[in-house]
Amino acid sequence: MQQISNTTSPDRPSSQFLLALIALKFVFFLLGILGNVAVIICHACVNRDRTPSSYFVVNLACADLVVCLAIYPTWISHFALTIRSTMESIPGYMCQFSYVSGILSIALSALALLAITYDRYIFISQPLHYFSIMTWKRTLAILSFVWVFTLVAILPVSLSTKTVEKGNSICTQVSGGKVLVVIAFVDIPIACTVFLI
C-alpha cells in the first residue's frame, strides 16, 4: 500500500520559516509606518522651519511610507498564500505585483534619498549661495521629478517583467530586462547618492 506524504517540496520553504518571515516583516511594517508618520507629523505640526531641507526630509518620509505600504503587505500576503496552498501555485498576478511594486517603491525611495543628498551637498559646498541655488521653484521641480519619474517608470517596469509560477508556490521572476530595470531605477540613483556623499 502506497503511503501519501504531506511533506512539502524540497525547494519550498517550511511553514515555520515562512511564519517567522511574516512576523518579522509585520514588525518592520509597523516600525516603518510609525517612524515615517512621526517624521511627517513632526515636520507638519512641531517643526515650523519651512526650508527646502525640511521639504526633502518630509518627501523622503513619504517615499519610505510608500515602500512600507507597497512591499510589506504584498510579501506578507504572498507568504501567507504560500503557507495556505500546499502544492498549488501562487497566482501570476501576485508574483507580478510583488516584483513591480517592490522595484518601483525602492526606486522612489532611492530617488528621494538622492534628492535629499543633493540638497545637503549644495548646503555644504555652497553655504553662502544655498538659498539662491535651492529656490522654492527648484525644490518643487526636484520633488516633482522624483514622483513623476517613478510613476512614468511603471509601464516599462511592468512590460519588462514576466513572472512564472513554480509548482512549489514560489514566485520566480524571469525577465530579459530585469537587470537593466534594477540598474536604471535603483543602482544608478544609489551610486549618485554615494558619489555626492
N, C-alpha and C positions, 0 to 999 in steps of 0.2 A: 504494500500500500504506500502510495507516494505522499510524503508529508509536505504540506503547503507552508512555505516560510513567509513570515510577515516582516522580515528584515528589509531594511532599505538597501538601495543600490550602493555599491562601494564608493561611487562618485558623489553621492548625495550626502550632505552633512547630516549629522544626527539631530533629532528633535531637541535634545538638551542643549546642543551647541547653538541652534537657531533661537531657542528661547532665551539663552544668555545674550545673544546678539540683540534680540528685541528689547530686552530690559536695558541693555547698555545704550542703544540708540534712543530709547524713550527718555533716559536720564539726560543724554546730550540734547535731545529735542527740548526738554523743559528748561535746561540751563541756558540754551541758546535763545529761546523765546524770552525768558525772564531778563537775561542780561541785555539783549538788544532793545527790548521795550523800556527798560530802565534808562538806557542811554538816551533814547528818543524823548522820554518824559523829562529827564533831567535837562536836556537842551531846550525843550519846549517851555517848561514851566519854571525851572530853578535858575538856569544859566541865561542871563539876559544879554550875554555877549553875542551880537549878531555880526560876526566876522565871516569871511569866506571859509576859514578853517572850521568853524562850528557847523557850517552847512555841509562841508565834506565829511565831517565826523558823523552827522545825522544820516547822510547818504550812505556811508559805509554800514551803519547800523541797520538801515532799511534793506540794503543788499544782503547782509548776513541774515536778516529776518526772513527774506525770501528763500535763502539757502535752507534754513531750518524748516520752513514750511513746505518746500518742494522735495527735499531729499529724504528727511527722516520719516514722514508719514508714508511715502512711497515704498521705502525699503522695509519699514515695519509691516506694512500690509503684504509686501512681497514674501517676507519670511513667514508670516502667518499663513499665507496661501500655500507655501511650500510645505509647512508642517501639516496642514489640513489635507492636502492632496498627497496620497501615499505614492502612487506611481504615475499620476496624471501630470500633464504638462501645464505650466503657467501660461495663461493666455498671451498671445504675441503682443497685443496692445499694451499689456502690463510691462513687459520687458522693454518695449519701445519707449513708453512713457518714463520708465525708471532711468534709462540711459539719457534721453534727451533732456529731461528736467534736471538731471544731475550735471550734465555738461553746461547747460545754459545758466543754471544758478551759480555754479562755481565760476563761470566766465564773468557773470555780473559782479560777483564779489571780488574777483581779481582786478577787474577794471575799476571798481570803486576804490580798491586799495591803491591802485596805480594813480588815481586822481588825487587821493589824499597825500600820497608820497610826492607827487609833482608839486602840490601846494606847499608842502614843508620844504621841498628843495628850493623853491623860489623864495620862501621866507628866510631861509638860512643863507643862500648865496647872494640875494639882493635885498637885504633887510630895509635899506632906505627907500627902495623903489617898489616894495612889496605891494602896497595898495594901489600904485599906479599900474602895475603889471596885472595883478589879480583883481580886476574890476568886477563889479556885480555882473556885468554882461558876459565877461569871460568865464566867471564862475558858473553861471547858469548854462552857458554853452557847453562847458565840460561835463556838468552833471546831466544835461540832456543827452549828450553824446553817449554817455555810459548806458543809459536806459534804452535809447533808440537803437543803438548798435546791437545790444543784446536781443531786443525784440525782433529786429530785422534778421538776426542770425538764426532765428527759429527755423525758417524754411530750409536753408542749406544743411543745417544740422539734422533736421528730420529726414531730408531726402538722401543724405549720405549714410544714413544708419539703417541697417536691416538687422532684425533680430531673429534668431531661430530658437525654437523651443526644444530643449533636450528632453528625452524621456525621463530623466531623473529630476524634473521640476526645477531645474536651474536655468536662468536666462544666460544666454551667450550672445555677445554682440559680434556680428560678422559684418564688416564694412571695409571696403577698399579705402574709403576716405576718412576712416576713423582717426588715424594718426594725424592727418592733416588738420582735421577739425580740432583735435586736442591742442595741437601746436598753435593754430591760429587764434583760438579763443581762450586758451588757458596759459600755455607756456610762454608765448610772446609777452602778454601783459605782466606775468610774474618776472620774466627776465628784465623787462624795462624797469620794474619796481626795484629789483635788486641793483640795477645799474645806477638808479637815482639815489639809492641809499649810500 
